[in-house]
């Protein structure tokens, strides 16, 4: 991996600033785990029999960003990026024909949209509707949910990256 350019969260800050910073830190971590790898390496299954790959994780997180920001706060019927069904995140893991360029373009576009949605909200108490749960949720819940999604999947990315080329850490 290259030099760590991630920006950590503030040691002192408000709730929203801290949540935003942690979320951006985790987004940067996923990107860092994929740095310097070829498309073939990003598609490598390093923990058989699992079919999980780094490229699959990037595709999955594009779906998750869309499901938790766009579909909750803007368009409940927005189609998913790769899945036919809103809760079929497994479809994103099939990255066999995907490329870094395709996966990262989709993920980065969803992250940018998620940031715009979050920044436009008046407060963490802003209310959206999660169609999958069929209930209203706050922006605060969405941001916490996204943090735990990235934290869990960045743990997967650690193992995947180590299996691809032996690189570990951060």
C-alpha positions in Angstrom: 0.0 0.0 0.0 1.0 3.6 -0.5 1.5 6.2 2.2 -1.4 6.6 4.5 -3.2 9.8 3.6 -6.4 9.3 5.6 -7.5 12.1 7.8 -8.5 10.9 11.2 -11.5 12.2 13.2 -11.1 15.2 15.4 -10.1 14.7 19.0 -12.7 17.2 20.0 -15.7 18.0 17.9 -19.4 18.0 17.7 -21.4 14.8 17.1 -22.1 15.4 13.4 -18.5 16.5 12.6 -17.2 13.4 14.4 -19.6 11.0 12.6 -18.8 12.5 9.3 -15.0 12.3 9.9 -15.2 8.7 11.0 -17.3 7.8 8.0 -14.9 9.5 5.6 -12.0 7.8 7.4 -13.5 4.4 6.8 -14.3 5.2 3.2 -10.7 6.1 2.7 -9.6 2.9 4.4 -11.5 0.8 1.9 -9.9 2.7 -1.0 -6.4 2.3 0.6 -6.9 -1.4 0.9 -7.3 -1.6 -2.8 -4.5 0.8 -3.8 -1.8 -0.6 -6.1 -3.7 -3.8 -7.1 -4.5 -4.9 -10.6 -8.1 -5.8 -11.6 -7.1 -9.4 -11.4 -5.8 -9.0 -7.9 -8.9 -7.1 -6.8 -11.0 -10.1 -8.1 -8.8 -12.7 -6.2 -10.6 -14.9 -3.8 -8.1 -15.2 -1.0 -10.1 -17.1 1.6 -11.6 -20.2 -0.1 -14.4 -21.3 -0.2 -15.6 -17.7 0.2 -16.2 -15.8 -3.1 -15.6 -12.4 -1.5 -13.1 -10.1 -3.2 -11.9 -6.6 -2.7 -13.6 -5.6 -5.9 -16.8 -7.2 -4.6 -16.5 -5.2 -1.4 -16.2 -1.9 -3.3 -19.3 -2.9 -5.4 -21.2 -3.9 -2.2 -20.4 -0.6 -0.5 -21.7 1.3 -3.6 -25.0 -0.6 -3.1 -25.0 0.1 0.7 -24.3 3.8 0.2 -27.3 4.0 -2.3 -29.5 1.9 0.0 -28.9 4.0 3.1 -28.6 7.5 1.7 -30.3 7.9 -1.7 -33.1 5.4 -1.1 -33.8 6.7 2.4 -33.6 10.4 1.9 -34.2 11.0 -1.8 -35.8 8.3 -3.9 -37.2 5.2 -2.2 -37.6 3.5 -5.5 -34.1 4.2 -6.9 -32.8 1.0 -8.5 -29.7 -0.5 -6.9 -26.4 -0.3 -8.7 -26.0 -4.0 -9.6 -28.8 -5.9 -7.8 -32.2 -6.5 -9.2 -33.7 -6.5 -5.7 -33.0 -3.8 -3.0 -31.9 -6.2 -0.3 -29.8 -8.5 -2.6 -26.4 -7.1 -1.7 -24.9 -10.5 -2.6 -25.3 -9.7 -6.3 -22.7 -7.0 -5.9 -20.1 -9.5 -4.7 -20.1 -11.1 -8.2 -17.3 -9.0 -9.5 -15.9 -11.5 -12.0 -16.6 -9.3 -15.0 -16.1 -6.0 -13.3 -13.1 -3.7 -13.4 -11.6 -1.3 -10.9 -12.7 1.6 -13.1 -16.3 0.5 -13.2 -16.6 -0.4 -9.5 -14.7 2.7 -8.2 -16.7 5.0 -10.5 -20.0 3.7 -9.1 -18.8 3.7 -5.5 -17.3 7.2 -5.7 -20.4 8.5 -7.3 -22.6 7.1 -4.5 -20.2 8.4 -1.8 -20.4 11.9 -3.4 -24.2 11.7 -3.4 -24.3 10.4 0.1 -22.1 13.3 1.3 -24.4 15.8 -0.5 -27.5 14.3 1.1 -25.9 14.4 4.6 -24.6 17.9 4.2 -28.0 19.1 3.0 -29.8 17.7 6.0 -30.7 20.3 8.7 -29.6 18.0 11.5 -28.8 14.4 12.6 -32.5 14.3 13.5 -33.5 14.6 9.9 -36.0 11.9 9.0 -35.9 9.5 6.1 -37.8 6.4 5.2 -36.0 3.1 5.0 -38.1 1.1 2.5 -36.4 -2.2 3.4 -37.5 -1.8 7.0 -40.7 0.0 6.1 -40.1 2.6 8.8 -38.7 6.1 9.4 -35.1 6.5 10.5 -32.9 9.4 11.4 -29.8 10.6 9.7 -28.0 9.8 12.9 -29.0 6.1 12.7 -28.0 6.0 9.0 -24.6 7.4 9.7 -24.0 5.0 12.6 -25.2 2.1 10.4 -22.8 3.1 7.7 -20.0 3.3 10.2 -20.6 -0.3 11.3 -20.9 -1.5 7.7 -17.6 0.0 6.7 -15.9 -1.1 9.9 -17.0 -4.7 9.4 -16.1 -4.8 5.7 -12.8 -3.1 6.2 -12.0 -6.0 8.5 -12.8 -8.3 5.6 -10.6 -6.1 3.4 -7.7 -6.5 5.8 -7.8 -10.3 5.3 -8.4 -10.1 1.6 -5.5 -7.8 1.0 -3.1 -9.9 3.1 -4.2 -12.9 1.1 -3.5 -11.1 -2.2 -0.1 -9.8 -1.6 0.8 -10.1 2.1 0.3 -6.4 2.9 -1.2 -5.8 6.3 -1.9 -3.0 8.6 -3.9 0.2 9.1 
